Amino acid sequence: MNLYKELQDKLSEHDPTDVDELILDDLFTNVKEFTKENKQDLEKYNNLIHLSLNGFGLESLNNFPSIPTLQVLELRNNKLSGRDLVKINTLFPELYKLKLGENSDIKLDDLSALKDSSIKKIELESTQVTQEKDYRDKVFEKIQNLEIVDNKTKDGDEVSSTIYDEEEDGEFDEDDEFDEDGEFDEEEGEYDDEDDLDEGDDDEE
């Protein structure tokens, strides 16, 4: 799979360095792991802030791209295990939010790999972690910088599901990420995978 060519074809011609967000949920399926070529293709997007790969079928983070600017990573509904988490600190040193829900093999002890990460928000729904009694308290103990686990603070207060805290970080709200038509904004470098895509294209590794 030539990932870069596929993205150019499916999301219209673009300069990867102008893109700060790639929402590729379910755009490709049964991609058990990336190839070295896939890694090189994604690393062309070297100004990304938000990368979403929900529903890819990933079983491993082998050959995963290193994107130092990345702040939000979504890996929901894949087949990852805890051994993959150790790579995240190195690949994404500025990571702010991580979504791991519906990776059923991830366990509480696996989160120790993230203990020194910069992650402040984590989502773990439908993993083995959430089967633990008082799991949120235990997750806060595992990851030093965490502020929010599954939309709750250490004190148990509910918070919104926004990607960024606009007041504290001066960043954007996930509800405001796309233009009104949900299309690629050439100036902002954003994509919405729900527009102008061939939903019936079942590209595989």
Sine and cosine of phi, psi and omega as CSV:
sin_phi,cos_phi,sin_psi,cos_psi,sin_omega,cos_omega
0.00,0.00,0.87,-0.50,0.10,-0.99
-1.00,0.06,1.00,-0.04,-0.14,-0.99
-0.89,0.46,-0.66,0.75,-0.02,-1.00
-0.89,0.46,-0.70,0.71,0.03,-1.00
-0.90,0.44,-0.66,0.75,0.02,-1.00
-0.87,0.50,-0.68,0.73,0.00,-1.00
-0.92,0.39,-0.62,0.78,0.05,-1.00
-0.89,0.45,-0.65,0.76,-0.02,-1.00
-0.94,0.34,-0.68,0.73,-0.12,-0.99
-0.99,0.13,-0.49,0.87,-0.11,-0.99
-0.92,-0.40,0.21,0.98,0.00,-1.00
0.97,0.22,0.37,-0.93,-0.05,-1.00
-0.88,0.48,0.67,-0.74,-0.05,-1.00
-0.33,-0.94,0.32,-0.95,0.11,-0.99
-0.99,-0.11,0.90,-0.44,-0.05,-1.00
-0.83,0.56,-0.50,0.87,-0.04,-1.00
-0.95,0.30,-0.23,0.97,0.03,-1.00
-1.00,0.01,-0.11,0.99,-0.12,-0.99
-1.00,-0.10,0.80,-0.60,0.07,-1.00
-0.94,-0.35,-0.01,1.00,-0.01,-1.00
-0.51,-0.86,0.76,-0.65,0.10,-0.99
-0.79,-0.61,0.92,-0.40,0.06,-1.00
-0.95,-0.30,0.98,-0.20,-0.14,-0.99
-0.91,-0.42,0.39,0.92,-0.08,-1.00
-0.79,0.61,0.84,-0.53,0.08,-1.00
0.89,0.46,0.15,0.99,0.03,-1.00
-0.92,0.38,-0.59,0.81,0.11,-0.99
-0.84,-0.55,0.57,-0.82,-0.02,-1.00
-0.79,-0.62,0.36,-0.93,0.02,-1.00
0.85,0.53,0.53,0.85,0.09,-1.00
-1.00,-0.01,1.00,0.03,-0.13,-0.99
-0.90,0.44,-0.60,0.80,0.15,-0.99
-0.36,-0.93,0.39,-0.92,0.00,-1.00
-0.98,0.21,0.47,-0.88,0.13,-0.99
-1.00,0.01,0.16,-0.99,0.07,-1.00
-0.87,0.49,-0.58,0.82,0.04,-1.00
-0.92,0.40,-0.66,0.75,0.05,-1.00
-0.87,0.50,-0.67,0.74,0.03,-1.00
-0.85,0.53,-0.74,0.68,0.01,-1.00
-0.90,0.44,-0.61,0.79,0.00,-1.00
-0.90,0.44,-0.71,0.70,-0.04,-1.00
-0.95,0.30,-0.49,0.87,0.01,-1.00
-0.95,0.31,-0.17,0.99,0.15,-0.99
-0.92,0.39,-0.40,0.92,0.04,-1.00
-1.00,0.04,0.92,0.38,-0.21,-0.98
-1.00,0.05,0.15,0.99,0.10,-0.99
-0.88,-0.48,0.32,0.95,-0.04,-1.00
-0.91,0.42,0.65,-0.76,0.15,-0.99
-0.96,-0.29,-0.57,0.82,-0.11,-0.99
-0.74,-0.67,0.84,-0.55,0.06,-1.00
-0.79,-0.61,0.82,-0.57,-0.02,-1.00
-0.84,-0.54,0.85,-0.52,-0.04,-1.00
-0.79,-0.61,0.64,0.77,0.01,-1.00
-0.91,0.41,0.69,-0.73,0.12,-0.99
0.97,0.25,0.35,0.94,0.00,-1.00
-0.97,0.23,-0.43,0.90,-0.12,-0.99
1.00,-0.01,0.27,0.96,-0.06,-1.00
-0.89,0.47,0.76,-0.65,0.08,-1.00
-0.95,-0.31,-0.13,0.99,-0.07,-1.00
-0.39,-0.92,0.45,-0.90,0.14,-0.99
-0.98,-0.18,0.34,0.94,0.12,-0.99
-0.86,0.52,0.64,-0.77,-0.01,-1.00
0.86,0.52,0.47,0.88,0.04,-1.00
-0.97,0.25,0.57,-0.83,-0.06,-1.00
-0.94,0.34,0.55,-0.84,0.15,-0.99
-0.99,-0.11,0.89,-0.46,-0.04,-1.00
-0.75,-0.67,1.00,-0.03,-0.11,-0.99
-0.87,0.49,-0.40,0.92,-0.03,-1.00
-0.99,0.13,-0.19,0.98,-0.15,-0.99
-0.91,0.42,0.72,-0.69,0.02,-1.00
-0.90,-0.43,-0.43,0.90,-0.02,-1.00
-0.75,-0.66,0.82,-0.58,0.02,-1.00
-0.79,-0.61,0.83,-0.56,0.02,-1.00
-0.93,-0.38,0.84,-0.54,-0.01,-1.00
-0.75,-0.66,0.54,0.84,-0.03,-1.00
-0.92,0.40,0.44,-0.90,0.13,-0.99
0.83,0.56,0.72,0.69,0.15,-0.99
-0.88,-0.47,-0.32,-0.95,-0.05,-1.00
-0.78,-0.63,0.65,0.76,-0.07,-1.00
-0.99,0.17,0.44,-0.90,0.09,-1.00
-0.89,-0.45,0.14,-0.99,-0.07,-1.00
-0.89,0.46,-0.44,0.90,-0.05,-1.00
-0.90,0.44,-0.32,0.95,-0.01,-1.00
-0.98,0.21,-0.36,0.93,-0.13,-0.99
-0.93,0.38,-0.41,0.91,-0.04,-1.00
-0.89,0.46,-0.41,0.91,-0.03,-1.00
-0.97,0.23,-0.37,0.93,-0.20,-0.98
-0.91,0.42,-0.65,0.76,-0.02,-1.00
-0.85,0.53,-0.67,0.74,-0.05,-1.00
-0.96,0.27,-0.66,0.75,-0.07,-1.00
-0.95,0.32,-0.55,0.83,-0.13,-0.99
-0.70,-0.71,0.97,0.26,-0.10,-1.00
-0.92,0.40,-0.32,0.95,-0.01,-1.00
-0.97,-0.24,0.25,0.97,-0.11,-0.99
-0.88,0.48,0.74,-0.67,-0.06,-1.00
-0.96,-0.29,-0.65,0.76,-0.03,-1.00
-0.71,-0.71,0.68,-0.73,-0.01,-1.00
-0.76,-0.65,0.80,-0.60,0.04,-1.00
-0.94,-0.35,0.89,-0.46,-0.05,-1.00
-0.85,-0.53,0.16,0.99,-0.06,-1.00
-0.83,0.56,0.51,-0.86,0.06,-1.00
0.91,0.41,0.44,0.90,0.27,-0.96
-0.96,-0.29,1.00,0.00,-0.29,-0.96
-0.91,0.40,-0.29,0.96,-0.06,-1.00
-1.00,0.02,-0.10,0.99,-0.03,-1.00
-0.97,0.23,0.79,-0.61,-0.07,-1.00
-0.92,-0.39,0.23,-0.97,-0.03,-1.00
-0.85,0.53,-0.72,0.69,-0.04,-1.00
-0.88,0.47,-0.44,0.90,0.00,-1.00
-0.90,0.44,-0.43,0.90,-0.07,-1.00
-0.95,0.31,-0.19,0.98,0.07,-1.00
-0.86,0.51,-0.44,0.90,0.02,-1.00
-0.90,0.43,-0.33,0.95,-0.03,-1.00
-0.98,-0.22,0.17,0.98,-0.18,-0.98
-0.87,0.50,-0.54,0.84,-0.02,-1.00
-0.97,-0.26,0.28,0.96,-0.05,-1.00
-0.97,0.25,0.17,-0.99,0.05,-1.00
-1.00,0.00,0.06,1.00,-0.09,-1.00
-0.89,0.45,0.75,-0.66,0.04,-1.00
-0.93,-0.37,-0.36,0.93,0.01,-1.00
-0.74,-0.67,0.72,-0.70,0.01,-1.00
-0.67,-0.74,0.57,-0.82,0.01,-1.00
-0.83,-0.55,0.80,-0.60,-0.18,-0.98
-0.74,-0.67,0.29,0.96,-0.06,-1.00
-0.84,0.54,0.63,-0.78,0.04,-1.00
0.88,0.47,0.55,0.84,0.23,-0.97
-0.92,-0.38,0.16,-0.99,0.03,-1.00
-0.92,0.39,-0.34,0.94,0.01,-1.00
-0.85,0.53,-0.68,0.73,-0.11,-0.99
-0.96,0.29,-0.13,0.99,0.06,-1.00
-0.99,0.15,-0.22,0.98,0.01,-1.00
-0.97,0.26,0.62,-0.79,0.09,-1.00
-0.91,0.41,0.72,-0.70,-0.01,-1.00
0.80,0.60,0.69,0.73,-0.12,-0.99
-0.88,0.47,-0.56,0.83,-0.02,-1.00
-0.87,0.49,-0.71,0.70,0.02,-1.00
-0.85,0.53,-0.64,0.76,-0.03,-1.00
-0.94,0.33,-0.58,0.82,0.03,-1.00
-0.93,0.37,-0.67,0.75,0.06,-1.00
-0.85,0.52,-0.58,0.82,0.03,-1.00
-0.94,0.35,-0.54,0.84,-0.05,-1.00
-0.96,0.28,-0.62,0.78,-0.14,-0.99
-0.90,-0.44,0.93,-0.37,-0.20,-0.98
-0.88,0.48,-0.67,0.74,-0.14,-0.99
-1.00,0.00,0.02,1.00,-0.07,-1.00
-0.88,0.47,0.64,-0.77,0.09,-1.00
-0.88,-0.48,-0.45,0.89,-0.08,-1.00
-0.64,-0.77,0.76,-0.65,0.11,-0.99
-0.84,-0.55,0.86,-0.50,-0.02,-1.00
0.73,0.69,0.79,0.61,0.11,-0.99
0.91,0.42,0.41,0.91,0.11,-0.99
-0.73,-0.68,0.60,-0.80,0.05,-1.00
-0.99,0.15,0.05,-1.00,0.05,-1.00
-0.87,0.50,-0.50,0.87,0.00,-1.00
-1.00,0.10,0.00,1.00,0.02,-1.00
1.00,0.06,0.18,0.98,0.00,-1.00
-0.98,0.19,0.68,-0.73,0.06,-1.00
-0.96,0.29,0.63,-0.77,0.08,-1.00
-0.77,-0.63,0.25,-0.97,0.01,-1.00
-0.95,0.32,0.24,-0.97,-0.03,-1.00
-0.99,-0.11,0.36,0.93,0.01,-1.00
-0.91,0.42,0.51,-0.86,0.00,-1.00
-0.93,0.38,-0.68,0.74,-0.02,-1.00
-0.86,-0.51,0.51,-0.86,0.13,-0.99
-1.00,0.04,0.97,-0.22,-0.16,-0.99
-0.88,0.48,-0.63,0.78,-0.07,-1.00
-0.94,0.34,-0.67,0.74,-0.07,-1.00
-0.99,0.15,-0.63,0.78,-0.16,-0.99
-0.96,-0.27,-0.16,0.99,-0.03,-1.00
0.92,0.40,0.39,0.92,-0.02,-1.00
-0.97,-0.23,-0.07,-1.00,-0.07,-1.00
-1.00,-0.06,0.34,-0.94,0.06,-1.00
-1.00,0.03,0.63,-0.78,-0.06,-1.00
-0.89,0.45,-0.32,0.95,0.05,-1.00
-0.97,0.23,-0.22,0.97,-0.07,-1.00
-0.93,-0.37,0.29,0.96,-0.14,-0.99
-0.96,0.26,-0.45,0.90,-0.14,-0.99
-0.93,-0.37,0.39,-0.92,0.11,-0.99
-0.95,0.30,0.14,-0.99,-0.15,-0.99
-0.88,0.47,-0.48,0.88,-0.03,-1.00
-1.00,-0.02,-0.07,1.00,-0.01,-1.00
0.94,0.33,0.41,0.91,-0.04,-1.00
-0.96,-0.27,0.18,-0.98,0.04,-1.00
-0.91,0.42,0.78,-0.62,0.06,-1.00
-0.98,-0.19,0.94,-0.35,-0.11,-0.99
-0.89,0.46,-0.54,0.84,-0.01,-1.00
-0.96,0.29,-0.63,0.78,-0.06,-1.00
-1.00,0.00,-0.34,0.94,0.01,-1.00
0.95,0.31,0.68,0.73,-0.05,-1.00
-0.87,-0.49,0.47,-0.88,0.02,-1.00
-0.77,-0.63,0.52,-0.85,0.22,-0.98
-0.83,-0.56,0.87,-0.50,-0.11,-0.99
-0.96,0.29,-0.06,1.00,-0.02,-1.00
-1.00,0.05,-0.09,1.00,-0.07,-1.00
-0.92,-0.39,0.73,-0.68,0.11,-0.99
0.86,0.51,0.54,0.84,0.05,-1.00
-0.92,-0.39,0.48,-0.88,0.08,-1.00
-1.00,0.06,0.99,-0.14,-0.09,-1.00
-0.92,0.38,-0.32,0.95,-0.04,-1.00
-1.00,0.01,0.08,1.00,-0.04,-1.00
-1.00,0.06,0.96,-0.29,-0.05,-1.00
-0.99,-0.11,0.93,0.38,0.00,-1.00
-0.92,0.40,0.67,-0.74,0.03,-1.00
-0.85,-0.53,0.23,-0.97,0.02,-1.00
-0.85,0.52,0.00,0.00,0.00,0.00
